[in-house]
Amino acid sequence: MAEFDSPHKVILYPYVTEKTMVKMEEENKLEFIVSLKSNKKQIKDAIKDLFEADVEKVNTRIDQHGKRATVKFTEEHSAEEIGMRIGVF
């Protein structure tokens, strides 16, 4: 599997829709478009590096937008707060 020299090469950009906004508020999750070559561990490590937040779980899927990662944060970290820092609002 490819090694990434920067977390910005793993996490490309946030994916924001009405549905992802509900997940952010109700389930403490954010969605990102990620590199097709990245795996769940690399995504988790990149999120920790970029946002200094602990990740509980990462789910991935590939669709017409690319590879999407749904990231569930631990209770100590708020997806809404992280979303505000990256400009989702």
Buried (B, 14 or more C-beta within 10 A) or exposed (E): EEEBEEBEBBBBEBBBEEEBBEBBEEEBBBBBBBBEEBBBEBBBBBBEBBBEBEBBEBEBEEEEEEBBBBBBBEEEBBBBEBBEEBEBE
